[in-house]
Amino acid sequence: MKNPAPALTDKPALEKVITCMEKNIPLETQGACDQKIVFEILTRAAAAGDSVANTCRTMIDAPCGANIHYHLEKYNDMNDLEERINRAIQMRPPPRIVNGKQSIAVDLNLIPYYGIPNHKEEPYIVRSQAKAGTCSFYAYATVYVIRRNKRVTIAIIAVRNDETYVSIITRLPDKISCLNLRITCLYIDRGFFSVPVIRRLKAPDIPFVTPVIIRGKKGGARQLLKGG
């Protein structure tokens, strides 16, 4: 029987993740709720796809979820946080990824948001097609390398509700410049499909692939389709 794949919560992996976060994302804490336990709870919650509150309940002598959220709310500079998270992601890239030709993919991710956003949240709440009982979402774009049918995330971009898809694509090179990658092909998901994005990518002659959204009963992209 094969050994199970290592999990992010295995002790050696967890320690490396926490150390990386401590080096790159300073977080003021106090009392029993120190920086290390905050990052451990966040990592465990993310790995399990669970809430912070429930993760706290499953750990021995862990602070409550409200205490964790209290400390996280101290960090309200999203631009600085984005830069620090990307620094952490790019701190230990696989050697075969940097300084070479790579296929890059960009996905747009939407996390359902419920309730009324406060003034800090509001700029990052976007409207989209209804899903999971809401039309409001946190949005972020992930940038990753595709190599041998595996993906390695190399950057995360927070999306503001006043931002266009063109500006997101334009910000992409700066986010991964330190890795010295040469993009052989850029794969973008259907959320980015639009004429302005296509024009932006064609200007610097970047090879790209994207699913085409078919609208209308005739004309446009539909007239290029053949078969079923």
N, C-alpha and C positions, 0 to 999 in steps of 0.2 A: 504494500500500500504506500502510495506517495505521501510525503510529508505535506501538510497543508501549507498554502502560500502564507508567507509572513504577513502579519497584520500591523497596522499603524499603531495599535495599542500594545504590541509586544514590547517588553521592557527596553531592549536595546534601541529599537526604532523610536519608541516614545521619548526616551532620554535625548536622542539626537534632535528630534523635532522641538522639544522644549528648550534645549540649549540654543538652537537656531533662533527661536522666537525671542528668547531673553536677550540675545545679542542685538537683535534688529528692531524690536518693538518694545520700547520702554513703557512700563505701566506702573503708575503709582498705586501702591497697596498699603494696607495697614493691618495690624493685628494678626489673627490666625490666617487671614486670607492673603497669603503672600503671592508673589508673582508666579512662582513655579506651579502652585496648585491651580491658579486661574488658567494657565496655559494647558495644564494637564486635563482639566475639565473640558475646556473648549476642544482640545484634540480628540478626547474620547467621544464627546457629543458629535463632532463632525464625522468621525470614523464610523459611528453606529447610526448616523442619520437620526439622532435623538435630540430631545430638547435639553437645554442646560439644566433646567429644574429637575428633570427626571434623572439625568446623569449624576447630579449632586446627591440624589436620594439613594442611588445604587453604590456610592462610594462611602467607605468607612471614614468617619470624622471629617467629612467634607463640609465646607460652608454651604449655606442655603443658596438657592438660585437667585434670590433677590440680592444677596450680597455680591454675587458675581456680576450681575447686571449693574449694580451700583458702581462698581469699579470700572466696568467697560464704558459706562456713560461719561466718564471723565475724559475719554479720548474722543474729541468731536471734530478734529481737523481731518476730514476725509482725504484731502489731497496728500497730506503728510503720511497718513496711514497707508494709502495706496502705494506710495513710494517705498515705505518700509516693508510692506508685505512682499512686494516684488523683489526687493533686495534679499529678503529671506528665501524666497523661492529660488532665486538665481545664485544663492550662496554656494551650493554644492551640486552643480549640474553634472550629469554623466559625461565623462571625458569625450566620448565620441559625438557629442552634440555641439560643443563649442567649436568655433573656428572652422566651420565646414559648410557644405551645401546641404540644405535640409528642406523638406516639405513642411510647411507650416499651416495649421488650421486655426480658424477663429470661430468660436461658438458664442451665441447670445443666450444667456441663461436668465430665466424669470422666476423669482421666488414670490409666491402669493403674499400680499400684504392685506391685513384686515384692520379696520379701525380708522381713526383720524390722525394723520401724521402731524408731529410737532414741527416747529420751524427748522430744526436740524435735519429731520427726515424728509421733509417735503420736496427739496430739490432732487432727491434720489428715488422718488416714487413715480414710476412711469405708468401710462395707461396702455392696455393692449387688449386683445381679444379675450373674452371671459374664459377663465379656467379656475377650477377648484373653488367656485363660488365667488370670485372677485374679478374685477377688471384692473385692479391696482397691483403693482409688483415692484419689488426691488429688482434692478437689472444690472448684470455685470457680464462682461465679455471675457472669455478665457482664451489664451493663446497657447498653443501647444505644438510640439514637434511630433511628427508621425515617423516612426522608424521601426521597420520590421513588424508592422501591424500593431505596434504599441505606441502609446501616447505619453508624453512627458510635458506636463504643464510648465511653461516658462514665464508666464505673466498673467496678471489679472487687471482688468480695466473697469472701474466703477462707471456706470452710465448715468448721466444726469438727464432729467426730463426735458431740458432745453437743448440737448445735444443731438446732432444729426448722426446718421450712420456713417456719413463721409468723414466727419471729425473723429469718430472712433477709429476708423481704418487709418486715418492720417496720423493718429497718436501711436499706432502700433510700432513703427520702426524705432522710435525713441525708447519704448519700453523694453526692447530686447537688444538694443545696440551694444551693450556690454558683452554679449555673447559672441559678437562678430560672426553672425550667421549670414549666409548668402541664400536667399529664398529661391528655390528651384520651382516651386509651385505653391500657391496660396489657396487653401480650401476654405470657403466661407459658407456658413449655413444660410438657409433660405430667409432668415430674418433680415439679412443684409441685402437681399436682392432688390435693386432699384437702379434706374438709369444713372443717377449721380454717382453711386458707388462704382458702377462699371466704368464710367468715364474716368473716375479718379484712379482706378487701378490700371487702366490702359495708358494713361499719361506717362508714367515711368516705365511702362512696358513690363509689368509684373505678370507672369503667367498665373491664371487663376481658374478655379472651377467652382461653380455654384449651382444649386438646384434652381430651376426657373419656375417662378410662380405664374401659372396660366390664368389669365383673367378674360372674361368675355367669351362669347360663343364663336367668334371668328376674328380674323386679323391678328395683328400683334405677333406674339410668340407662338400662338396656336397654329398659325399657318405654316410653321416650320415642322410641326409634328407629323409623323407618319406612323400608321399602324395603331394598335391599341394603346 
